[in-house]
Amino acid sequence: MFLSGCRTGQAADKGAVPSMAEALIAQGARAVLSWGRTVEDRTATAAAAHLYGKLAAGYQLAEALANTDQQLFKQKVRDL
């Protein structure tokens, strides 16, 4: 599952309240990707498009995620 929204991976109240991603994992989700900080719409859209493209091409999740991170770094996005 990809939560493409600001701070969906950040736990509230210094970890006293689980993040949305942590809550989904606790409920049985096998994998949850989320943003720990704010993210611009342009960056979130580019990340999702690249990630889903790699997954559709047969990449494993970890490989697709690493490739997506590298692509965003090459694009010099401001909010990584």
N, CA, C and O atoms as a CHARMM CRD file, in Angstrom:
* protein
*
  320
    1    1 MET  N      0.85400  -1.15700   0.00000 PROA 1      0.00000
    2    1 MET  CA     0.00000   0.00000   0.00000 PROA 1      0.00000
    3    1 MET  C      0.91100   1.23500   0.00000 PROA 1      0.00000
    4    1 MET  O      1.91800   1.28000   0.70600 PROA 1      0.00000
    5    2 PHE  N      0.54000   2.21500  -0.79300 PROA 2      0.00000
    6    2 PHE  CA     1.33200   3.45000  -0.87500 PROA 2      0.00000
    7    2 PHE  C      0.46200   4.60200  -0.38200 PROA 2      0.00000
    8    2 PHE  O     -0.51100   4.97700  -1.03600 PROA 2      0.00000
    9    3 LEU  N      0.81400   5.15400   0.76400 PROA 3      0.00000
   10    3 LEU  CA     0.10500   6.31200   1.31500 PROA 3      0.00000
   11    3 LEU  C      0.82800   7.56300   0.84000 PROA 3      0.00000
   12    3 LEU  O      1.81600   7.98500   1.44100 PROA 3      0.00000
   13    4 SER  N      0.34200   8.14100  -0.21600 PROA 4      0.00000
   14    4 SER  CA     1.02200   9.27800  -0.81400 PROA 4      0.00000
   15    4 SER  C      0.46200  10.57700  -0.25400 PROA 4      0.00000
   16    4 SER  O     -0.19200  11.34600  -0.95800 PROA 4      0.00000
   17    5 GLY  N      0.72900  10.80100   1.00700 PROA 5      0.00000
   18    5 GLY  CA     0.28500  12.01500   1.67400 PROA 5      0.00000
   19    5 GLY  C      1.31600  12.44700   2.70700 PROA 5      0.00000
   20    5 GLY  O      2.05700  11.62100   3.23900 PROA 5      0.00000
   21    6 CYS  N      1.35700  13.71000   2.98000 PROA 6      0.00000
   22    6 CYS  CA     2.31700  14.26000   3.93300 PROA 6      0.00000
   23    6 CYS  C      2.22800  13.57800   5.29500 PROA 6      0.00000
   24    6 CYS  O      1.15100  13.40900   5.86700 PROA 6      0.00000
   25    7 ARG  N      3.38400  13.20100   5.78400 PROA 7      0.00000
   26    7 ARG  CA     3.56200  12.67200   7.14100 PROA 7      0.00000
   27    7 ARG  C      2.71700  11.43800   7.47100 PROA 7      0.00000
   28    7 ARG  O      2.41600  11.19700   8.64000 PROA 7      0.00000
   29    8 THR  N      2.33600  10.66500   6.47200 PROA 8      0.00000
   30    8 THR  CA     1.56300   9.45500   6.75000 PROA 8      0.00000
   31    8 THR  C      2.41800   8.38700   7.42000 PROA 8      0.00000
   32    8 THR  O      1.88800   7.41200   7.95100 PROA 8      0.00000
   33    9 GLY  N      3.73100   8.56100   7.39800 PROA 9      0.00000
   34    9 GLY  CA     4.63500   7.62800   8.06800 PROA 9      0.00000
   35    9 GLY  C      5.21000   8.17700   9.34900 PROA 9      0.00000
   36    9 GLY  O      6.06700   7.54000   9.96200 PROA 9      0.00000
   37   10 GLN  N      4.76400   9.33200   9.76600 PROA 10     0.00000
   38   10 GLN  CA     5.29800   9.97600  10.97500 PROA 10     0.00000
   39   10 GLN  C      4.35900   9.72500  12.15400 PROA 10     0.00000
   40   10 GLN  O      3.16700  10.02600  12.09000 PROA 10     0.00000
   41   11 ALA  N      4.91000   9.17700  13.21500 PROA 11     0.00000
   42   11 ALA  CA     4.11900   8.92200  14.42100 PROA 11     0.00000
   43   11 ALA  C      3.87300  10.23300  15.16600 PROA 11     0.00000
   44   11 ALA  O      4.75700  11.08200  15.27100 PROA 11     0.00000
   45   12 ALA  N      2.67600  10.37300  15.66900 PROA 12     0.00000
   46   12 ALA  CA     2.30500  11.58800  16.40400 PROA 12     0.00000
   47   12 ALA  C      2.76600  11.51300  17.85100 PROA 12     0.00000
   48   12 ALA  O      3.02400  10.43300  18.38200 PROA 12     0.00000
   49   13 ASP  N      2.86200  12.65000  18.46500 PROA 13     0.00000
   50   13 ASP  CA     3.17100  12.76200  19.89200 PROA 13     0.00000
   51   13 ASP  C      4.41100  11.95700  20.28100 PROA 13     0.00000
   52   13 ASP  O      4.39700  11.19100  21.24400 PROA 13     0.00000
   53   14 LYS  N      5.49200  12.15000  19.50200 PROA 14     0.00000
   54   14 LYS  CA     6.77900  11.49600  19.75600 PROA 14     0.00000
   55   14 LYS  C      6.65800   9.97900  19.83300 PROA 14     0.00000
   56   14 LYS  O      7.35600   9.33200  20.61300 PROA 14     0.00000
   57   15 GLY  N      5.77500   9.42000  19.02500 PROA 15     0.00000
   58   15 GLY  CA     5.62400   7.97400  18.95600 PROA 15     0.00000
   59   15 GLY  C      4.57900   7.38900  19.87000 PROA 15     0.00000
   60   15 GLY  O      4.35400   6.17900  19.85300 PROA 15     0.00000
   61   16 ALA  N      3.93200   8.21600  20.67000 PROA 16     0.00000
   62   16 ALA  CA     2.89700   7.70300  21.57900 PROA 16     0.00000
   63   16 ALA  C      1.68200   7.21700  20.80100 PROA 16     0.00000
   64   16 ALA  O      0.97800   6.30700  21.23900 PROA 16     0.00000
   65   17 VAL  N      1.44000   7.82700  19.64800 PROA 17     0.00000
   66   17 VAL  CA     0.33600   7.42700  18.77500 PROA 17     0.00000
   67   17 VAL  C      0.97100   6.92700  17.48000 PROA 17     0.00000
   68   17 VAL  O      1.79600   7.63000  16.89500 PROA 17     0.00000
   69   18 PRO  N      0.60500   5.72700  17.01800 PROA 18     0.00000
   70   18 PRO  CA     1.24500   5.20200  15.80700 PROA 18     0.00000
   71   18 PRO  C      0.88300   6.00600  14.56600 PROA 18     0.00000
   72   18 PRO  O     -0.17900   6.62300  14.48700 PROA 18     0.00000
   73   19 SER  N      1.79100   5.98300  13.60400 PROA 19     0.00000
   74   19 SER  CA     1.50300   6.63200  12.33000 PROA 19     0.00000
   75   19 SER  C      0.43300   5.83700  11.59500 PROA 19     0.00000
   76   19 SER  O      0.10400   4.71300  11.97400 PROA 19     0.00000
   77   20 MET  N     -0.10100   6.43600  10.54300 PROA 20     0.00000
   78   20 MET  CA    -1.08500   5.74000   9.72500 PROA 20     0.00000
   79   20 MET  C     -0.46300   4.46200   9.15200 PROA 20     0.00000
   80   20 MET  O     -1.11900   3.42200   9.09900 PROA 20     0.00000
   81   21 ALA  N      0.79300   4.54100   8.72500 PROA 21     0.00000
   82   21 ALA  CA     1.47800   3.37400   8.17400 PROA 21     0.00000
   83   21 ALA  C      1.61900   2.27800   9.23100 PROA 21     0.00000
   84   21 ALA  O      1.35300   1.10800   8.95500 PROA 21     0.00000
   85   22 GLU  N      2.03400   2.65400  10.43200 PROA 22     0.00000
   86   22 GLU  CA     2.18000   1.67600  11.51900 PROA 22     0.00000
   87   22 GLU  C      0.84200   1.02500  11.86200 PROA 22     0.00000
   88   22 GLU  O      0.77700  -0.17700  12.12100 PROA 22     0.00000
   89   23 ALA  N     -0.20800   1.81800  11.86200 PROA 23     0.00000
   90   23 ALA  CA    -1.53700   1.29100  12.18200 PROA 23     0.00000
   91   23 ALA  C     -1.98300   0.27900  11.13000 PROA 23     0.00000
   92   23 ALA  O     -2.58800  -0.73800  11.46800 PROA 23     0.00000
   93   24 LEU  N     -1.69000   0.54800   9.86000 PROA 24     0.00000
   94   24 LEU  CA    -2.05900  -0.38300   8.79700 PROA 24     0.00000
   95   24 LEU  C     -1.26000  -1.68400   8.89300 PROA 24     0.00000
   96   24 LEU  O     -1.80400  -2.76300   8.66100 PROA 24     0.00000
   97   25 ILE  N      0.01100  -1.58600   9.22900 PROA 25     0.00000
   98   25 ILE  CA     0.83300  -2.78500   9.42800 PROA 25     0.00000
   99   25 ILE  C      0.27100  -3.59900  10.59700 PROA 25     0.00000
  100   25 ILE  O      0.18100  -4.82400  10.51400 PROA 25     0.00000
  101   26 ALA  N     -0.10100  -2.93000  11.66900 PROA 26     0.00000
  102   26 ALA  CA    -0.66400  -3.61300  12.83500 PROA 26     0.00000
  103   26 ALA  C     -1.97700  -4.31600  12.49300 PROA 26     0.00000
  104   26 ALA  O     -2.34000  -5.30800  13.12600 PROA 26     0.00000
  105   27 GLN  N     -2.68500  -3.79900  11.49300 PROA 27     0.00000
  106   27 GLN  CA    -3.95900  -4.39400  11.07500 PROA 27     0.00000
  107   27 GLN  C     -3.77900  -5.48800  10.02700 PROA 27     0.00000
  108   27 GLN  O     -4.75600  -6.07800   9.56400 PROA 27     0.00000
  109   28 GLY  N     -2.52200  -5.75900   9.65400 PROA 28     0.00000
  110   28 GLY  CA    -2.26200  -6.87100   8.75300 PROA 28     0.00000
  111   28 GLY  C     -1.77100  -6.54100   7.36300 PROA 28     0.00000
  112   28 GLY  O     -1.56700  -7.45100   6.55900 PROA 28     0.00000
  113   29 ALA  N     -1.57400  -5.27300   7.04800 PROA 29     0.00000
  114   29 ALA  CA    -1.03100  -4.93300   5.73500 PROA 29     0.00000
  115   29 ALA  C      0.37800  -5.51400   5.60400 PROA 29     0.00000
  116   29 ALA  O      1.17500  -5.41700   6.53700 PROA 29     0.00000
  117   30 ARG  N      0.68500  -6.10700   4.47000 PROA 30     0.00000
  118   30 ARG  CA     2.00200  -6.73200   4.27700 PROA 30     0.00000
  119   30 ARG  C      3.10800  -5.70300   4.10100 PROA 30     0.00000
  120   30 ARG  O      4.23200  -5.91300   4.55800 PROA 30     0.00000
  121   31 ALA  N      2.80000  -4.60400   3.44900 PROA 31     0.00000
  122   31 ALA  CA     3.79000  -3.54900   3.21800 PROA 31     0.00000
  123   31 ALA  C      3.06400  -2.22100   3.07800 PROA 31     0.00000
  124   31 ALA  O      2.01700  -2.13600   2.43700 PROA 31     0.00000
  125   32 VAL  N      3.63200  -1.18900   3.68600 PROA 32     0.00000
  126   32 VAL  CA     3.06000   0.15200   3.58500 PROA 32     0.00000
  127   32 VAL  C      4.20200   1.13200   3.33500 PROA 32     0.00000
  128   32 VAL  O      5.15500   1.20500   4.11100 PROA 32     0.00000
  129   33 LEU  N      4.09200   1.87700   2.25100 PROA 33     0.00000
  130   33 LEU  CA     5.04300   2.94300   1.94600 PROA 33     0.00000
  131   33 LEU  C      4.35900   4.25900   2.27800 PROA 33     0.00000
  132   33 LEU  O      3.18000   4.45100   1.98000 PROA 33     0.00000
  133   34 SER  N      5.10500   5.16000   2.89500 PROA 34     0.00000
  134   34 SER  CA     4.51300   6.44100   3.28100 PROA 34     0.00000
  135   34 SER  C      5.60400   7.49400   3.36200 PROA 34     0.00000
  136   34 SER  O      6.79400   7.18900   3.28300 PROA 34     0.00000
  137   35 TRP  N      5.17900   8.72400   3.51800 PROA 35     0.00000
  138   35 TRP  CA     6.10800   9.85600   3.63600 PROA 35     0.00000
  139   35 TRP  C      6.24700  10.23200   5.09900 PROA 35     0.00000
  140   35 TRP  O      5.25000  10.34800   5.81300 PROA 35     0.00000
  141   36 GLY  N      7.47600  10.42100   5.54600 PROA 36     0.00000
  142   36 GLY  CA     7.73000  10.80800   6.93300 PROA 36     0.00000
  143   36 GLY  C      7.67500  12.31200   7.14600 PROA 36     0.00000
  144   36 GLY  O      7.56700  12.78700   8.27700 PROA 36     0.00000
  145   37 ARG  N      7.74900  13.04800   6.06300 PROA 37     0.00000
  146   37 ARG  CA     7.72000  14.51700   6.14600 PROA 37     0.00000
  147   37 ARG  C      6.71700  15.04600   5.12600 PROA 37     0.00000
  148   37 ARG  O      5.99900  14.28200   4.48100 PROA 37     0.00000
  149   38 THR  N      6.68500  16.35400   4.99500 PROA 38     0.00000
  150   38 THR  CA     5.81800  16.93800   3.97700 PROA 38     0.00000
  151   38 THR  C      6.36800  16.58200   2.60000 PROA 38     0.00000
  152   38 THR  O      7.56700  16.35400   2.43900 PROA 38     0.00000
  153   39 VAL  N      5.49000  16.53700   1.62300 PROA 39     0.00000
  154   39 VAL  CA     5.88800  16.20600   0.26000 PROA 39     0.00000
  155   39 VAL  C      5.03700  17.04100  -0.69600 PROA 39     0.00000
  156   39 VAL  O      3.82400  17.16700  -0.52600 PROA 39     0.00000
  157   40 GLU  N      5.69100  17.59900  -1.69200 PROA 40     0.00000
  158   40 GLU  CA     4.96800  18.38100  -2.69300 PROA 40     0.00000
  159   40 GLU  C      4.17300  17.43700  -3.58800 PROA 40     0.00000
  160   40 GLU  O      4.58800  16.30200  -3.82100 PROA 40     0.00000
  161   41 ASP  N      3.04900  17.89900  -4.08000 PROA 41     0.00000
  162   41 ASP  CA     2.21800  17.08300  -4.96200 PROA 41     0.00000
  163   41 ASP  C      3.00200  16.58800  -6.17400 PROA 41     0.00000
  164   41 ASP  O      2.85600  15.43900  -6.59100 PROA 41     0.00000
  165   42 ARG  N      3.82200  17.45200  -6.72500 PROA 42     0.00000
  166   42 ARG  CA     4.61500  17.09500  -7.90900 PROA 42     0.00000
  167   42 ARG  C      5.55300  15.92800  -7.59100 PROA 42     0.00000
  168   42 ARG  O      5.69600  15.01100  -8.40000 PROA 42     0.00000
  169   43 THR  N      6.17900  15.95800  -6.44400 PROA 43     0.00000
  170   43 THR  CA     7.09300  14.88600  -6.04800 PROA 43     0.00000
  171   43 THR  C      6.33200  13.59500  -5.77100 PROA 43     0.00000
  172   43 THR  O      6.74400  12.52100  -6.20800 PROA 43     0.00000
  173   44 ALA  N      5.22300  13.70100  -5.04700 PROA 44     0.00000
  174   44 ALA  CA     4.42500  12.51600  -4.72700 PROA 44     0.00000
  175   44 ALA  C      3.89600  11.85800  -6.00100 PROA 44     0.00000
  176   44 ALA  O      3.88900  10.63200  -6.11200 PROA 44     0.00000
  177   45 THR  N      3.45600  12.66600  -6.95400 PROA 45     0.00000
  178   45 THR  CA     2.94400  12.14300  -8.21700 PROA 45     0.00000
  179   45 THR  C      4.04500  11.47000  -9.01900 PROA 45     0.00000
  180   45 THR  O      3.84100  10.38700  -9.56700 PROA 45     0.00000
  181   46 ALA  N      5.20400  12.10000  -9.09100 PROA 46     0.00000
  182   46 ALA  CA     6.33600  11.51700  -9.81900 PROA 46     0.00000
  183   46 ALA  C      6.78600  10.21900  -9.16500 PROA 46     0.00000
  184   46 ALA  O      7.08200   9.24600  -9.85900 PROA 46     0.00000
  185   47 ALA  N      6.84100  10.19400  -7.84800 PROA 47     0.00000
  186   47 ALA  CA     7.25500   8.98700  -7.13200 PROA 47     0.00000
  187   47 ALA  C      6.27200   7.84600  -7.38300 PROA 47     0.00000
  188   47 ALA  O      6.68300   6.72200  -7.67000 PROA 47     0.00000
  189   48 ALA  N      4.99700   8.13100  -7.27800 PROA 48     0.00000
  190   48 ALA  CA     3.98700   7.08900  -7.49100 PROA 48     0.00000
  191   48 ALA  C      4.04500   6.56000  -8.92200 PROA 48     0.00000
  192   48 ALA  O      4.00400   5.34800  -9.13300 PROA 48     0.00000
  193   49 ALA  N      4.14000   7.44000  -9.88900 PROA 49     0.00000
  194   49 ALA  CA     4.18100   7.01800 -11.29100 PROA 49     0.00000
  195   49 ALA  C      5.39900   6.13700 -11.55600 PROA 49     0.00000
  196   49 ALA  O      5.29200   5.10000 -12.21000 PROA 49     0.00000
  197   50 HSD  N      6.54400   6.55200 -11.04900 PROA 50     0.00000
  198   50 HSD  CA     7.76800   5.78100 -11.27800 PROA 50     0.00000
  199   50 HSD  C      7.69300   4.42700 -10.55500 PROA 50     0.00000
  200   50 HSD  O      8.01900   3.39200 -11.13600 PROA 50     0.00000
  201   51 LEU  N      7.27400   4.44100  -9.31300 PROA 51     0.00000
  202   51 LEU  CA     7.18400   3.21600  -8.52700 PROA 51     0.00000
  203   51 LEU  C      6.22500   2.22200  -9.17100 PROA 51     0.00000
  204   51 LEU  O      6.57700   1.05800  -9.36100 PROA 51     0.00000
  205   52 TYR  N      5.02000   2.66800  -9.50900 PROA 52     0.00000
  206   52 TYR  CA     4.04800   1.76600 -10.11900 PROA 52     0.00000
  207   52 TYR  C      4.51700   1.27100 -11.47400 PROA 52     0.00000
  208   52 TYR  O      4.23700   0.13100 -11.84400 PROA 52     0.00000
  209   53 GLY  N      5.22800   2.10800 -12.22000 PROA 53     0.00000
  210   53 GLY  CA     5.78500   1.67100 -13.50200 PROA 53     0.00000
  211   53 GLY  C      6.78300   0.54400 -13.32900 PROA 53     0.00000
  212   53 GLY  O      6.77400  -0.42700 -14.08600 PROA 53     0.00000
  213   54 LYS  N      7.63700   0.67200 -12.33800 PROA 54     0.00000
  214   54 LYS  CA     8.63600  -0.37500 -12.07300 PROA 54     0.00000
  215   54 LYS  C      7.96600  -1.64800 -11.57700 PROA 54     0.00000
  216   54 LYS  O      8.35500  -2.74400 -11.97900 PROA 54     0.00000
  217   55 LEU  N      6.97100  -1.52300 -10.71700 PROA 55     0.00000
  218   55 LEU  CA     6.25300  -2.70500 -10.23800 PROA 55     0.00000
  219   55 LEU  C      5.54200  -3.40800 -11.39400 PROA 55     0.00000
  220   55 LEU  O      5.53800  -4.63700 -11.46800 PROA 55     0.00000
  221   56 ALA  N      4.94100  -2.62700 -12.29400 PROA 56     0.00000
  222   56 ALA  CA     4.26000  -3.19800 -13.45800 PROA 56     0.00000
  223   56 ALA  C      5.24600  -3.89200 -14.39300 PROA 56     0.00000
  224   56 ALA  O      4.88400  -4.83400 -15.09800 PROA 56     0.00000
  225   57 ALA  N      6.49500  -3.42400 -14.39600 PROA 57     0.00000
  226   57 ALA  CA     7.52900  -4.01900 -15.23600 PROA 57     0.00000
  227   57 ALA  C      8.12300  -5.27900 -14.61100 PROA 57     0.00000
  228   57 ALA  O      8.98600  -5.92300 -15.20700 PROA 57     0.00000
  229   58 GLY  N      7.65800  -5.63200 -13.40300 PROA 58     0.00000
  230   58 GLY  CA     8.10900  -6.86600 -12.77300 PROA 58     0.00000
  231   58 GLY  C      9.16200  -6.71800 -11.69800 PROA 58     0.00000
  232   58 GLY  O      9.64500  -7.71500 -11.16100 PROA 58     0.00000
  233   59 TYR  N      9.52500  -5.49600 -11.37600 PROA 59     0.00000
  234   59 TYR  CA    10.50000  -5.29200 -10.30800 PROA 59     0.00000
  235   59 TYR  C      9.89000  -5.72800  -8.97000 PROA 59     0.00000
  236   59 TYR  O      8.68500  -5.59700  -8.75500 PROA 59     0.00000
  237   60 GLN  N     10.73600  -6.24700  -8.08100 PROA 60     0.00000
  238   60 GLN  CA    10.30700  -6.52000  -6.70900 PROA 60     0.00000
  239   60 GLN  C     10.17800  -5.18200  -5.98300 PROA 60     0.00000
  240   60 GLN  O     10.77500  -4.18800  -6.39800 PROA 60     0.00000
  241   61 LEU  N      9.40200  -5.15600  -4.90300 PROA 61     0.00000
  242   61 LEU  CA     9.11800  -3.90300  -4.20300 PROA 61     0.00000
  243   61 LEU  C     10.38500  -3.15800  -3.79100 PROA 61     0.00000
  244   61 LEU  O     10.51000  -1.96200  -4.05800 PROA 61     0.00000
  245   62 ALA  N     11.31900  -3.84100  -3.14900 PROA 62     0.00000
  246   62 ALA  CA    12.54100  -3.16600  -2.67900 PROA 62     0.00000
  247   62 ALA  C     13.33100  -2.57600  -3.84000 PROA 62     0.00000
  248   62 ALA  O     13.85300  -1.46500  -3.73900 PROA 62     0.00000
  249   63 GLU  N     13.41900  -3.31400  -4.93700 PROA 63     0.00000
  250   63 GLU  CA    14.14500  -2.84000  -6.11200 PROA 63     0.00000
  251   63 GLU  C     13.42900  -1.64500  -6.75200 PROA 63     0.00000
  252   63 GLU  O     14.06900  -0.67000  -7.14600 PROA 63     0.00000
  253   64 ALA  N     12.11200  -1.72700  -6.85200 PROA 64     0.00000
  254   64 ALA  CA    11.33300  -0.62300  -7.42100 PROA 64     0.00000
  255   64 ALA  C     11.44400   0.62800  -6.56000 PROA 64     0.00000
  256   64 ALA  O     11.55100   1.73900  -7.07800 PROA 64     0.00000
  257   65 LEU  N     11.41900   0.44600  -5.25600 PROA 65     0.00000
  258   65 LEU  CA    11.52700   1.58300  -4.34200 PROA 65     0.00000
  259   65 LEU  C     12.91100   2.22100  -4.42500 PROA 65     0.00000
  260   65 LEU  O     13.02400   3.44600  -4.46500 PROA 65     0.00000
  261   66 ALA  N     13.95500   1.40900  -4.45200 PROA 66     0.00000
  262   66 ALA  CA    15.31500   1.94800  -4.57400 PROA 66     0.00000
  263   66 ALA  C     15.48100   2.69800  -5.88800 PROA 66     0.00000
  264   66 ALA  O     16.08900   3.76800  -5.92200 PROA 66     0.00000
  265   67 ASN  N     14.94400   2.14300  -6.96600 PROA 67     0.00000
  266   67 ASN  CA    15.02900   2.78600  -8.26600 PROA 67     0.00000
  267   67 ASN  C     14.27100   4.10600  -8.26800 PROA 67     0.00000
  268   67 ASN  O     14.73100   5.08800  -8.85100 PROA 67     0.00000
  269   68 THR  N     13.12100   4.13200  -7.62600 PROA 68     0.00000
  270   68 THR  CA    12.32200   5.35800  -7.52500 PROA 68     0.00000
  271   68 THR  C     13.08400   6.42500  -6.74800 PROA 68     0.00000
  272   68 THR  O     13.10700   7.58900  -7.14600 PROA 68     0.00000
  273   69 ASP  N     13.70000   6.03500  -5.65100 PROA 69     0.00000
  274   69 ASP  CA    14.49100   6.97500  -4.85000 PROA 69     0.00000
  275   69 ASP  C     15.63700   7.55400  -5.68400 PROA 69     0.00000
  276   69 ASP  O     15.89600   8.75600  -5.64300 PROA 69     0.00000
  277   70 GLN  N     16.30900   6.70200  -6.43000 PROA 70     0.00000
  278   70 GLN  CA    17.40300   7.16500  -7.29000 PROA 70     0.00000
  279   70 GLN  C     16.90400   8.13500  -8.35500 PROA 70     0.00000
  280   70 GLN  O     17.55600   9.13700  -8.64700 PROA 70     0.00000
  281   71 GLN  N     15.75300   7.83400  -8.92600 PROA 71     0.00000
  282   71 GLN  CA    15.17900   8.70700  -9.95700 PROA 71     0.00000
  283   71 GLN  C     14.83500  10.08400  -9.38700 PROA 71     0.00000
  284   71 GLN  O     15.11400  11.10700 -10.01200 PROA 71     0.00000
  285   72 LEU  N     14.23300  10.10300  -8.20700 PROA 72     0.00000
  286   72 LEU  CA    13.89500  11.39000  -7.57900 PROA 72     0.00000
  287   72 LEU  C     15.16200  12.17700  -7.24900 PROA 72     0.00000
  288   72 LEU  O     15.19400  13.39900  -7.39900 PROA 72     0.00000
  289   73 PHE  N     16.20000  11.47900  -6.80200 PROA 73     0.00000
  290   73 PHE  CA    17.46900  12.13300  -6.50600 PROA 73     0.00000
  291   73 PHE  C     18.06300  12.76000  -7.78000 PROA 73     0.00000
  292   73 PHE  O     18.56600  13.88300  -7.74900 PROA 73     0.00000
  293   74 LYS  N     17.99800  12.03200  -8.88200 PROA 74     0.00000
  294   74 LYS  CA    18.50500  12.54800 -10.15500 PROA 74     0.00000
  295   74 LYS  C     17.72100  13.78300 -10.59100 PROA 74     0.00000
  296   74 LYS  O     18.27900  14.70200 -11.18900 PROA 74     0.00000
  297   75 GLN  N     16.42200  13.79800 -10.28700 PROA 75     0.00000
  298   75 GLN  CA    15.58200  14.94300 -10.65000 PROA 75     0.00000
  299   75 GLN  C     15.77900  16.12200  -9.69400 PROA 75     0.00000
  300   75 GLN  O     15.22800  17.20300  -9.90500 PROA 75     0.00000
  301   76 LYS  N     16.56300  15.90200  -8.65000 PROA 76     0.00000
  302   76 LYS  CA    16.87100  16.93400  -7.65400 PROA 76     0.00000
  303   76 LYS  C     15.62000  17.53500  -7.05200 PROA 76     0.00000
  304   76 LYS  O     15.49600  18.75500  -6.94200 PROA 76     0.00000
  305   77 VAL  N     14.68300  16.66600  -6.65900 PROA 77     0.00000
  306   77 VAL  CA    13.47800  17.17700  -6.01500 PROA 77     0.00000
  307   77 VAL  C     13.85600  17.79400  -4.67300 PROA 77     0.00000
  308   77 VAL  O     14.79900  17.34800  -4.01900 PROA 77     0.00000
  309   78 ARG  N     13.13000  18.79800  -4.27800 PROA 78     0.00000
  310   78 ARG  CA    13.47700  19.57400  -3.08200 PROA 78     0.00000
  311   78 ARG  C     13.04600  18.91800  -1.77500 PROA 78     0.00000
  312   78 ARG  O     13.58300  19.24300  -0.71700 PROA 78     0.00000
  313   79 ASP  N     12.10600  18.01900  -1.83400 PROA 79     0.00000
  314   79 ASP  CA    11.55200  17.52300  -0.57700 PROA 79     0.00000
  315   79 ASP  C     11.89800  16.07500  -0.27300 PROA 79     0.00000
  316   79 ASP  O     11.07400  15.33300   0.26200 PROA 79     0.00000
  317   80 LEU  N     13.11800  15.67200  -0.61500 PROA 80     0.00000
  318   80 LEU  CA    13.60000  14.33400  -0.22700 PROA 80     0.00000
  319   80 LEU  C     14.35600  14.40100   1.06200 PROA 80     0.00000
  320   80 LEU  O     14.83700  13.37800   1.54900 PROA 80     0.00000
